[in-house]
Amino acid sequence: MVDNHMTAGLQTSGIIGAAGPPFVDRVRLRAQRRAREPKEVERRGAARVLGIDVDHYGHKHGLDTLAELEREHGELPPTVMSTAREGGSGIRWYRVPAGLSWPSGLGPWIEIVRYGHRFAAVPPSMHPDVHERYGWYTMPGGVPTDMPKVDELPELPPAWVDALSGPAGLVDSVEARELG
């Protein structure tokens, strides 16, 4: 039985990557969570899910890049964010049409988490740099919440889908396509 939550590959090392099984069932996820020493849990986005991973800390100013993109393509709707940091860094999750090609990044300090490219560290993982556990939070507001099901995620607005996506099979490179 495939979990209808956002997704799922489990990995035991690394924060960013594309290797590993594309799905995990609830039994494996529960077993990992009950393990004596919790391992890192990373989830890969389902084909209908896209994460906008914004880094905004230290010298990284992803919220500035995101604000510029919102001026160009319209505001993003409220959603859930997975993060271990404060201050706006984290992955904002949206539902998208399946079968499209997406870039790997959207500009300085913003990357895309999508099926077949990258995965996200999620609870109960511990962030290796900030030594805080990852959590799910409402955006805006930052209120703790549970991991959403795919159908509970808001849709990425059509203007964003049109600006960022292409037919399946396009070269996956931000440099290969115009974003506007």
N, C-alpha and C positions, 0 to 999 in steps of 0.2 A: 504494500500500500504506500503510495507516494504522498508525502506530506503536502497539503495544499497551502502551507505557509509560504513565505516568499521564496523558498527554494531548495537549494541545497547540498552542496558538497561539503563533506567534513575533511579537514586537513589537520595534521598534528604539528605542523611547523610553518613558519612564514606568515606574513601578513598580506602580501600582495602576490598573486600568481594565478595561473590558469590551469594548472595540472590538477588531476583528481577526478573523482566520480561526480557527474553532474547532479545527481539526486541522492537523498538519503531518506530512509523511512523513519517514522516516529520511534520505532523500537530501538534503532541504533542511536538516535539522538538522546532518548531517555537513558539508555545504558551509559552513554558518555557522560551525561550530566550527573549520574549516580556514582560515577567512578570516584574512588577515594581521593585521588589527586586530580582535580578538573584539568582537562587538557584544553588547549585553545580550540575554539570552535569557529570555523569560518564557513560562511554560506555563500554560495554562488547564486546570482540572480536567475530566476526562471526566465524563459524566453519572452514572457510578457512583462518583465520587470526591468527597470533601469534605475541605477543609483547615480546621483550627482554628488561626487565626493569632493567636498570643499575643504581645503587646508587654509586655516587662518590662525596662525600662531608664529611667534618669532619673526623671521623676515618674510613669511608667506602671508599674502593678503588676498586670499581667494574670495572673501566676501565682497571686495572691491570689484573683482572680475565678475562675480555673480550679479552684482548690482548693474554693471554695464550690460550684461546679457539680458537682464530683465528690462532695461530701458529699450533694447532692440527688439525683444520678442514678447514682451508682456510679463507681468508678475507670475511667479509660480504659485500654484495653490498650496494651502497648508497641507502638511503631510507628516509622516513619521521620519525621525532621523535616528540612525545608530551612531553612537560616539562614546568615547571615553574622555573627551576633552570638554572644557567649557569655552565659551566665547564664539560659538557659531561654527566651529569645525565639525565635520561629520558628513555622513552620507544621507542625502535626502532621497527618499524612495518614491517612485512613480510607476504606474501601470502604463505600458506602451503597446502598440500593435505588434504582433509577432511577424517575423519574416522580413524585417528591415535591417539595414546595415547602420551602425552607429560609429561615431569617431571614438578614439581612445581618450581624448581630452577635449576640453572646451576653451582652453586658454590657460594663462598662468595660474597655477595652484588649484586647478579643477580637473579631475579625471572622471572617467565614466566607468562604473561597475555594471557589467551586463553579461548576459549568458554567453559563455565562450571566451570571456576576457575579464580577468580579475575575479576576486571574491572578497568578501567583507568579514572582518573579525566581528563577532557578535557575542552577546552574553552566553556563558559566564566568562569569556576570555578576559585576560588582564592585559592592558596596554603595556608593552615593554619599556616605553620611554616615560610615561606619566604615572605608571604604577597604579592605575585606576581600572576598575572593571568597566567593560563596555555595557551600555544600556540602550534601551529604546525610549525615545522621547517624542512628544508632540512638538510640531513646529508650525507656527511660532509658539512660544510659551515654555518649552522645556519641561513639561510635566511627564514624569515616568509613565510608561505604558507597556502593554504586552506586544510581542512580535505580531505584526499584522498578517492577515491572509491576503493573498494577491487581490482578491476582489474587493478588499477594504481599502486598498490604496487608491489615491486620486489619479486620474489620468493626466499624463503630461499634456499640457495644452497643445492644440493643433498647430499653432504658430511655431512652437518649439519642435514638434515632431517634423514639420515641413522644413524648418531651417537646419536641423541636425541630422536627419536620417536620409537614407538612400535605399535603393533596391538591394536586396540580399546579393552579396557577391562583390559589392564595390570595395575598392581598396580602403582598408581601415586606417586612415591617417588624417589627422587634423590638418596637416600640411597639404594633403591631396584635394581638399575641398574647401570651398568658401563656406563660412558659417552663416552668412546673411543672405 
